[in-house]
Structure formats: structure tokens, C-alpha cells
Amino acid sequence: MSRLDELIAELCPDGVEYVRLAECCDIEDNKRKPVKSSLRIPGDTPYYGANNIQDYVEGYTHYGQYVLIAEDGSASLENYSVQYVDGFFWANNHVHVIKGRKDLDTKFLYYYLTSFNFIPFLTGGTRAKLNKGNMEEIPIPIPPLPVQQEIVRILDNFTELTAELTAELTARRKQYEYYRDLLLTFGDEVEWKTLGEIGKLIRGSGLLKSDFVEEGFPCIHYGQIHTYYGTSATETISFVSVDKSKKLKKAKKGDVLIAGVSENVEDVCKPLAWLGGDICISGDMFAFRHNQNTKYITYLLQTTDFSRYKEKFAHGAKVTRLRQDKLLAYKIPVPPLEEQEHIVAILDRFDALCNDLTSGIPAEIEARQKQYEYYRDKLLSFKEVTA
């Protein structure tokens, strides 16, 4: 029997009492103060909005341990925005500011609310809102403080482990980018050619939303290149009819798929090594057909050097578009294919460690997150005591 099981058996064997949030929490919405971005004085205090920190300002509205619940504007209704704050902070009027009273640990309250279904308590249509009156009616379990504190300790450990893995992933990605750029740096010992000298760009065909069907011939479009962004992809989630596919431009196995348009410069020219069969491509995408190693070209188009080059020719106000002539003028080192394969093998291992959702650190983080959510929901499910 775990320490938590022992505490529950000893202190609340028949269940716990649920009370209205208004009866167990202090609500400090009256201290909130929205400030337009142009009027904020820069400082060290986090300025909180509905979903996260919006800015850092001088001064504060609150100090201590609090839970911030989105009043409106939550990024998700199913996973409603709940934040925990400890220290000085500034709250705008898009969050409710609450804390537990003497019999309710505020961190326990936070963990409980992250697993709570807020939807029945929301009002409004397109912009759902949790008004104060409805929030006050939310039922909160009040197990004895030792039980609350043990649950907080367990969930804090899960959270800390995930934070450590996330920090390690950030470090590994920086390390990966450094070695990627280093491995792809050459001098006069190899031949240099423009992309136009080793291949050609094939622009996809214009498609409408109505052209996509549930089943048919595989097709990949601009949005999906971001879903699959990395070194390779061998599957698709979109289709067009077989008859439609006969009229469309296609990428072939070994092409590098390139995004031709985006709302920001960074996403233009994002490359994807296509290792599947023939696939239709939309008008916002290009297939680069070449005579080199596909993944080698893909890695080159992810380097810091290419990012700097891209910023000089990508153009557009609201939407940034690829200039084909400038892309094809980009010069790359072309070592022998055997050396390209060796470089790709090294970078593939780095890429899997940093980006693969089925292996490496991202997969471990996802597994830990699922484990955390499972135990959080299990730990915070209490039998209600009956009179």
C-alpha cells in the first residue's frame, strides 16, 4: 500500500466532501488591471492573460500562490486554460484570480482544475466565457490536507521530470543544429553547384477544398508539410479522386517537397524528403527533382546558412512567397554520393533523437505526459462522502 493509500484509508475512508468553489476559495478578481501594450512599463513582473504570460511589466497586482482560470479566450475548451503562479504577477481581466483557503492547498486546487471539465459552466457562443457566478458553483473536493499534500508531491515529481526532459530536448536540438551545420560546411575540397544545376522545381497544381475526398489518390498540401516537417515522410492524410489525380502534378519518390508560401519567412522553403510513391502536390508546394541524395539536400535546406540566404529573397507583406529563381541560384557543396550518405546516416540519428515522435526524447516526453495525465486524473477522482 502506498503512502497515499494509507492516508486515504486513515483520514477519509468513506470519501471526501465536495464544496462550491466560492466556499473554499478567495476570489481576487477586483485587483485585476488590464493595460494596453502601448501603456505598459517594461519590467520583470509577468503580465498574465487568458492562456499564458503576455508581457513583462513594472509593478504588480498580486503576490503569493494563486490559480488563474481563463474568464474568456481560452485556447482550448476541452483543455481549459488553468495556470499556477507563485510570486509577484500582474493579471489582466481575461483571467479569474483565485487561491485556496486554510483547508485547501492552492497547488492541489490547480492540479484538480487542470483535469476538470469546464464546458458545462461556460456561456456564450463563438467566444465562450466562464463568468464569476458560474465559476463560484464549480464543485471542489476537500480531502484532508495531508492527502492533498501527498498528491501535490506526486504530481510535482511528474512535472519536474517532464521539465527536465524538455530542457534536455532543447539542449539536444541546439547541439544537433550545431553539428548539422558543421557537417554540411565545406570549402574548396568539394565541387559547388547551384540547385538549378543539379535539379529542377516542379510546381504543384491548384486545388480547392472541394477537391479533397475521404479516399482516393494520395495528395499532400502546404499545411501538411508542416505536420511532416523533418527529414522524411512516407505517408499522407489527404486524397483526391483518381480522375482528378490524372490532371495534377505529382512528386515522385526521392523528390524534396518544398513549401512555397507561408505567413512568415521562417516557414517558406521548409523541406521534406519524400520517400513514398507518386503523390499529387498542391499549388502552394514544389517538388525539387534532382540527382543527389534526397535527405542530404533536405538537411542542407535546414541549415542556418540557407535560412540567412532565404531571408534575402523571400518576399511578401502578409504572405511570404518563394522566388523560384533565387532558390535555384543557391549554391551547395556536392561531395561524392558515398560521403553524402555517410553525413545523412549521422544526421538521421540526431534527427530521430530530437524530433521523432516514435523514438527519442519527444517520444519519451509524450509518454511521460500521458502517464502524468493518467495518474493526475486517477489521483484526483474522489468518492463523494454521503450524509
C-alpha positions in Angstrom: 0.0 0.0 0.0 1.4 3.4 -1.0 1.7 6.4 1.4 -1.3 8.0 -0.3 -3.4 4.9 0.1 -2.6 4.8 3.7 -3.6 8.4 4.2 -6.9 8.0 2.4 -7.7 4.8 4.4 -6.8 6.6 7.6 -8.3 10.1 7.0 -11.1 9.7 4.6 -12.1 6.0 4.2 -15.8 6.9 3.4 -15.0 9.6 0.7 -14.5 13.3 0.7 -16.7 16.3 0.8 -17.2 18.5 -2.3 -18.0 22.2 -1.8 -18.7 25.1 -4.0 -15.6 27.0 -5.2 -17.0 30.2 -3.6 -17.0 28.4 -0.2 -13.3 27.2 -0.2 -11.5 29.8 -2.3 -10.7 33.5 -2.1 -11.5 35.2 -5.4 -9.4 38.3 -6.1 -10.7 39.5 -9.4 -11.2 43.0 -8.0 -7.4 43.5 -8.1 -7.0 42.8 -11.8 -6.0 45.6 -14.1 -5.8 45.4 -17.9 -3.2 47.7 -19.5 -2.8 48.3 -23.2 0.5 47.1 -24.6 1.5 50.7 -25.6 1.0 51.9 -22.0 2.8 49.1 -20.2 6.1 50.0 -18.4 8.7 47.3 -19.1 9.9 45.4 -16.1 10.4 41.9 -14.5 6.8 41.1 -13.5 5.0 38.6 -15.7 1.8 40.0 -17.1 -0.8 37.2 -17.5 -3.6 36.8 -20.0 -6.1 34.0 -20.6 -3.5 31.5 -21.7 0.0 32.5 -20.7 2.4 35.3 -20.0 1.7 38.2 -22.4 4.5 40.6 -21.3 6.8 41.6 -18.5 6.0 44.9 -16.8 6.9 47.1 -13.8 4.6 46.8 -10.7 2.2 44.0 -9.8 -1.4 43.3 -9.0 -1.0 40.2 -6.8 1.6 38.4 -4.8 1.6 34.8 -3.5 0.3 31.4 -4.7 -2.7 31.7 -7.0 -4.6 29.8 -9.7 -5.5 31.7 -12.8 -8.6 30.5 -14.7 -9.4 31.9 -18.1 -12.5 34.1 -18.0 -12.6 34.1 -21.8 -10.3 33.5 -24.7 -9.0 30.0 -23.6 -7.1 28.4 -26.5 -9.0 25.2 -25.9 -12.3 24.5 -24.3 -11.6 20.8 -23.7 -8.3 21.5 -22.0 -9.4 24.8 -20.5 -6.6 27.2 -19.6 -5.6 27.0 -15.9 -2.3 28.5 -14.7 -0.4 28.3 -11.4 1.5 31.3 -10.2 3.8 31.7 -7.2 5.2 35.2 -6.6 4.6 38.7 -7.9 2.5 38.9 -11.1 0.1 41.2 -12.9 -3.3 39.9 -14.0 -5.4 41.4 -16.8 -9.2 41.0 -16.9 -9.2 37.8 -19.0 -8.4 35.6 -16.0 -10.1 34.9 -12.8 -7.6 35.0 -9.8 -8.3 32.6 -7.0 -6.5 30.8 -4.2 -7.4 28.1 -1.6 -8.4 29.0 1.9 -6.8 27.3 5.0 -8.3 23.8 4.3 -7.4 23.8 0.6 -3.9 23.7 -0.8 -3.7 26.1 -3.8 -1.3 23.8 -5.7 -3.8 20.9 -5.1 -6.6 23.2 -6.4 -4.5 23.9 -9.5 -3.9 20.2 -10.3 -7.6 19.4 -9.7 -8.8 22.2 -12.1 -6.4 21.1 -14.9 -8.4 17.9 -15.1 -11.8 19.5 -14.6 -14.4 19.7 -17.4 -15.3 23.4 -17.6 -17.6 23.2 -20.6 -20.9 22.8 -18.7 -20.1 26.0 -16.8 -19.3 28.1 -19.9 -21.6 30.6 -21.5 -21.6 32.4 -24.9 -21.2 31.2 -28.5 -18.1 31.7 -30.5 -16.2 33.2 -27.6 -17.1 31.0 -24.6 -16.9 32.7 -21.2 -16.6 31.5 -17.6 -18.4 34.2 -15.7 -17.8 34.6 -12.0 -21.2 33.3 -10.9 -20.7 30.0 -12.8 -17.2 29.7 -11.5 -18.3 30.0 -8.0 -20.6 26.9 -8.4 -17.7 24.6 -9.5 -17.6 21.7 -7.0 -14.2 21.2 -5.4 -13.2 18.1 -3.4 -11.7 18.8 0.1 -9.8 15.8 1.3 -7.7 16.3 4.5 -4.6 18.5 3.9 -2.1 15.5 4.3 -3.9 13.8 1.4 -3.8 17.0 -0.7 -0.1 17.5 0.0 0.9 13.9 -0.9 -1.0 14.2 -4.2 0.8 17.5 -4.9 4.2 15.9 -4.1 3.5 13.0 -6.6 2.3 15.3 -9.4 5.1 17.7 -8.8 7.6 14.9 -9.4 5.9 14.0 -12.7 6.0 17.7 -13.7 9.7 18.1 -12.7 10.6 15.0 -14.8 8.9 16.3 -17.8 10.5 19.7 -17.4 14.0 18.1 -17.2 13.3 16.1 -20.4 12.1 19.3 -22.1 15.2 21.1 -21.1 17.4 18.2 -22.3 15.5 18.2 -25.6 16.2 21.9 -26.1 19.9 21.4 -25.4 20.0 18.4 -27.8 18.3 20.4 -30.6 20.9 23.1 -30.2 23.6 20.5 -30.3 22.0 18.9 -33.3 21.8 22.2 -35.2 25.4 22.9 -34.4 26.7 19.5 -35.7 24.3 19.6 -38.7 25.8 23.0 -39.8 29.3 21.7 -39.1 28.9 18.5 -41.1 27.5 20.4 -44.0 30.2 23.1 -44.1 32.7 22.5 -46.9 35.5 24.5 -48.6 37.2 24.1 -52.0 37.8 20.4 -51.4 34.4 19.6 -53.0 32.5 20.9 -56.0 29.9 23.6 -55.5 26.8 23.8 -57.7 23.6 25.8 -57.7 20.4 23.9 -57.1 19.4 24.7 -60.6 22.4 22.8 -61.9 21.5 19.6 -60.1 17.8 19.6 -60.5 14.5 21.4 -61.3 11.5 22.7 -59.5 8.0 21.3 -60.3 5.2 23.4 -59.0 2.0 21.7 -57.9 -1.5 22.2 -59.2 -4.1 24.5 -57.8 -6.6 22.7 -55.6 -9.9 23.7 -53.9 -11.2 22.3 -50.6 -13.9 20.6 -52.6 -11.2 18.6 -54.5 -10.3 16.6 -51.4 -12.1 13.3 -50.7 -12.1 10.7 -48.0 -10.4 8.0 -50.1 -8.6 8.1 -53.5 -5.2 9.1 -54.8 -2.8 10.4 -52.2 -2.1 14.2 -52.1 -0.1 16.4 -49.9 -0.6 20.2 -49.5 1.1 23.2 -47.8 -0.4 22.6 -44.4 0.8 19.0 -44.2 4.4 19.8 -45.0 4.5 21.5 -41.6 2.9 18.4 -40.0 5.5 16.2 -41.5 8.4 18.7 -41.4 11.6 16.8 -40.9 13.9 14.6 -43.0 11.3 12.2 -44.5 7.7 11.3 -44.9 6.2 8.2 -46.5 2.5 8.7 -45.8 -0.2 11.2 -46.4 -3.5 12.1 -44.8 -5.2 13.7 -47.8 -6.7 12.3 -51.0 -8.2 13.5 -54.3 -10.3 11.4 -56.7 -8.4 9.1 -59.1 -9.8 11.1 -62.1 -8.7 14.4 -60.6 -5.2 13.0 -59.9 -4.7 12.3 -63.6 -4.7 16.1 -64.2 -2.5 17.1 -61.3 1.3 17.5 -61.0 2.9 14.8 -58.9 6.0 14.3 -56.7 8.0 11.1 -57.1 10.0 9.1 -54.6 13.2 10.9 -54.0 11.9 14.4 -54.6 12.3 17.1 -51.9 9.0 18.7 -51.2 9.3 22.5 -50.5 6.7 24.8 -49.1 6.2 27.8 -51.5 4.1 30.1 -49.3 3.7 31.0 -45.7 2.7 33.8 -43.3 6.3 34.2 -42.2 9.8 33.9 -43.7 10.9 31.0 -41.5 8.3 28.6 -42.9 8.9 29.3 -46.5 11.0 26.7 -48.2 10.6 24.2 -45.4 11.9 21.0 -47.0 10.6 17.4 -46.7 12.3 14.4 -48.2 9.6 12.4 -49.9 10.3 8.6 -49.8 6.9 7.3 -50.7 5.3 6.6 -54.1 3.8 9.1 -56.6 1.8 11.8 -54.8 -0.2 14.8 -56.0 1.0 18.2 -54.8 -0.9 21.4 -54.3 -0.2 24.7 -56.0 1.5 26.1 -52.8 4.1 23.4 -53.0 7.1 22.5 -55.2 8.8 19.2 -55.8 12.6 19.5 -56.3 13.7 16.7 -58.6 17.5 16.2 -58.5 20.3 13.7 -59.0 21.8 13.8 -55.4 20.9 12.1 -52.1 17.4 13.3 -51.1 18.0 13.6 -47.4 21.3 15.3 -48.0 19.5 18.1 -49.9 16.8 18.3 -47.3 19.4 18.8 -44.5 21.1 21.5 -46.5 17.9 23.4 -46.8 17.5 23.3 -43.0 20.9 24.9 -42.2 21.5 28.3 -40.7 23.3 29.4 -43.9 20.2 28.6 -46.0 17.9 30.4 -43.5 20.0 33.5 -43.9 20.0 33.3 -47.6 16.3 32.7 -47.7 15.5 35.8 -45.8 17.1 37.9 -48.6 14.8 36.6 -51.3 11.5 35.5 -49.7 9.1 38.3 -50.3 5.6 39.4 -49.5 3.7 41.6 -47.0 1.0 39.4 -45.3 2.0 36.3 -47.1 5.7 35.3 -47.9 6.2 33.6 -51.2 9.1 31.6 -52.6 11.1 33.1 -55.5 12.0 30.2 -57.7 14.9 31.8 -59.5 16.6 32.8 -56.2 16.1 29.3 -54.7 17.6 27.7 -57.8 20.6 30.1 -57.6 21.5 28.9 -54.1 25.0 27.2 -54.2 25.5 24.0 -52.3 28.5 21.7 -51.7 28.3 18.5 -53.7 30.6 15.8 -52.2 30.5 12.3 -53.7 27.3 10.4 -53.1 29.1 8.0 -50.7 30.0 10.9 -48.4 26.5 12.3 -48.7 25.1 9.0 -47.4 27.6 9.0 -44.5 26.6 12.5 -43.4 22.9 11.6 -43.7 23.4 8.5 -41.5 24.9 10.6 -38.8 22.2 13.4 -39.0 19.4 10.8 -39.2 20.4 9.6 -35.7 20.4 13.1 -34.4 17.1 13.9 -36.0 15.4 10.9 -34.6 16.7 11.7 -31.1 15.4 15.3 -31.3 12.3 15.1 -33.5 10.9 11.6 -33.9 7.6 11.1 -32.1 8.0 7.3 -32.1 11.5 7.3 -30.6 14.0 9.6 -28.9 13.3 12.4 -26.4 10.0 13.6 -27.9 8.5 10.2 -27.6 9.6 9.9 -24.0 8.1 13.3 -23.2 4.8 12.3 -24.8 4.8 9.1 -22.8 5.6 10.9 -19.6 2.8 13.4 -20.3 0.3 10.7 -20.9 1.5 8.9 -17.7 1.1 12.2 -15.8 -2.4 12.8 -17.1 -3.4 9.2 -16.2 -2.2 9.5 -12.6 -3.4 13.0 -12.2 -7.0 12.0 -13.2 -6.7 8.9 -11.1 -5.4 10.7 -8.0 -8.0 13.4 -8.2 -11.0 11.2 -8.6 -12.6 11.1 -5.2 -15.7 9.3 -3.9 -18.1 11.8 -2.5 -19.0 11.3 1.1 -22.6 10.7 1.7 -24.6 12.1 4.6 
